[in-house]
Amino acid sequence: MRHVTIGEISQLRAQAGELYAEFLRVPAMSAGLYELAVGAEDSQEPHTEDELYYVVAGRAVLLVGAEDVAVAAGSLVFVPANVVHRFHDVTEALSVLVVFAPAEYSQRTAEAVG
């Protein structure tokens, strides 16, 4: 078992100077916290794994494929593997719990990595 709080993960993420901090990894899934400041640009690329976003705090718009969806605290959005997606129009600092299944990058091929 592992127990952490969103606050602890956020602090570790900030100390590392990264937008994303993974806190759980097992073969079947991984999870992390993704945070964007107001007006920040989200430059993520499609992932080879399915993703579930749970917005802990903030407001933004999430582009998934060709569809925009407004998200705020309490929003849950499923993003299928290999679909273009990114947050934009971040109007309140965004804190998002991200769950990948299976674990992030576990489905990438050697060609995709190199």
N, C-alpha and C positions, 0 to 999 in steps of 0.2 A: 504494500500500500504506500501511496505517496500523498501527502496533504500539503497544499500550498494555497495562498490567497492571490487574488488578482493584484492586490497592492504589492505583494512580494515580487511577483513576476514582472510587474511594471517597473519596479525599482531596479531589478537586475537588467532588464532590457535597456533602461535609460543609462545605467552605468556602463553597459557594453557599447553604447552609442549606435545601436541598431534599431530598426523599426519593428523587428520581429524577434521574439525570444521563445524558443521551444522549451517546454517544461515536461513533456511526456513523450516517450518513444518506445513502442513495442512493435513487432512486425505487422500486426493488424491495423494499427492506427498511430498517429502522432498528434500532438496538440501544442498550441502555442498562443501567445498574445501578440497581436499586431496593433500598433498605435500610430495614428497620423495626427499631426497638429492641424489647426485651422488653416485652410488654404494649401496644405501640402499636396504634392503630386505623388500618386501611387503608380509606380513603374513596374509592378509585378507582371510576369508572363504566365500564360496558362500552365497549369500543373498536370502531371500525368496521373494524378489520383483525384478521387472525388473529395469535395470539401464542404464543410458545414461551417457557416459563419454565425456567431451569436454576438450581437452588438450589446456590449456591456454598458457603454456610455457614448454620448456624442450623436452627431447628425451628419449625414452625407448622402450621396447618391451612389448606388452601386450599379455599374454597367455589367450585365451578364449576357454574353452574345450580342444581340442587337437591342436588348431591352434594358431600360433604366428603371431602377426601383429605389424609392426613398427609404432610407433606413435610419432608425433611431434606437435608443435603448430598448431592449426586448425583442428586436427584430431577429428572425432566424431566416437565413437564406442558404439553400443548397445550390452548389455550383458543380455540375458534372465535370469529370476529367476532360482535359484538353479544350475547354471552352474559354474564350477570351473573357476576362473580367478584370475590373479595377474600380476602386473608389474614386470619386471626384466630387467637386463642390462640397468639400468638408467645411461645414459652417459651425460645428462645435467639435472640439477635440475628440477624436474617435478612438475607442478602445474596443477591440474585437477579439473574442475567443475564437480560434480557428482549430477545427478538427479535420485531419486528413485520414482517409481510409482507402487503401492501406496506408502505412506511414509515408510521409512526404518523401518524394524522390525515389521511393522503392520500386516504382514501375518504369523509371527511365532506362533506356537502353544505353549501352556503352557508347554508341555513336552520338546520342543526344548530349552526353556529358562532355565529350571531347571537342 
